[in-house]
Amino acid sequence: MADRTGEQTVAAPSGEQLIVERGAVRATVVEVGGGLRELVVGGRRVIDGFGDEELAPSGRGQVLVPWPNRVDGGRYEWHGRHHQLALDEVDAGNAIHGLVRFAGWSVLATSRGRVDLGHRLWPSPGYPFTLDLRITYEVVAHGLIVTTTARNAGRESAPFGAGQHPYLLPAGEVTVDECALRVPAGRYVETDERGIPTSAHDVAGSSLDFREGRPIGAARLDTPFTGLQRDDDGLARVWLSGAGRAVCVWMDEAYRWAQVFTGDTVPAPRTRAAIAIEPMSCPPNAFVSGADLVGLEPGETWRGRWGITVVDP
């Protein structure tokens, strides 16, 4: 690969680094996967991202389209036709986190504090549908707004779900165990050892009731929550707080689920070093169960907004 001077250049594993800044907020977005590699507010890291010479590990900051989380055995049926996705969670035998995490995205537009990326997802074995995808990252005072748009550019209905996978960092020297978590959810889904849902339960009276906010302690979470309580502006807000700083992951009504993952299975030294709070439009295995799965008709568009807000002392 050569630059405009004719000199040979070497591409980073995550591709071009796209930095958007406004005031004390800086975000770094990457060409490969269109994901969020870095978010810094007031000189302090907000997410546990990854290095520019690193292949994004454990889903860090990645865009999860056209489904978030897992599809059991990669097998599903859509409008009477059976499909088989590649099993990229090999040990568990699942298809995981969609098809665009390591795809190339193009810059569509840039402006002060904002970048728009696009990707056309062409039909492939297992997902013979065409989507035009757009994701916008905009830094604002104290945080970030992310808008994801998907348009069915094909000739038939397509199953669709979306999510993203940021890992939030505790403040200062505080550990994950010492942080407090608030999840305004009335229900959660229990999953088996392969991450596939088995049953749904009310959080009331359970160890997974974080509606009022409480320390995480030794709790091991890799849990989909739903029945999200929303504020007057229609947004659901999940809070992580500690050492005087609170970080909120908020999501609009397009995202009906929030997956909370305490990172227990993340390889050392990052084990329980950060907490993934993942906005999702549908739960794990939605391609099989149909739960909150969107059927995008030809020419139809889905749009969802989520973001991160930091409250420092």
Sequence and secondary structure as in RCSB ss.txt:
>XXXX:A:sequence
MADRTGEQTVAAPSGEQLIVERGAVRATVVEVGGGLRELVVGGRRVIDGFGDEELAPSGRGQVLVPWPNRVDGGR
YEWHGRHHQLALDEVDAGNAIHGLVRFAGWSVLATSRGRVDLGHRLWPSPGYPFTLDLRITYEVVAHGLIVTTTA
RNAGRESAPFGAGQHPYLLPAGEVTVDECALRVPAGRYVETDERGIPTSAHDVAGSSLDFREGRPIGAARLDTPF
TGLQRDDDGLARVWLSGAGRAVCVWMDEAYRWAQVFTGDTVPAPRTRAAIAIEPMSCPPNAFVSGADLVGLEPGE
TWRGRWGITVVDP
>XXXX:A:secstr
 B TTS B    TT SEEEEEETTEEEEEETBTT EEEEEETTEE B    TTS   TTTT EE S  SEEETTE
EEETTEEEE    BTTTTEEES S TTSB EEEEEETTEEEEEEEE  BTTB   EEEEEEEEEETTEEEEEEEE
EE SSS EEE  EE  EE  STT  GGG EEE  EEEEEEE TTS EEEEEE TTSTT  TT EE TT   EEEE
EEE   TTS EEEEEEETTEEEEEEE TT  EEEEE  TTS TTSTTSSEEEEEESS TTHHHH TT EEE TT 
EEEEEEEEEEE  
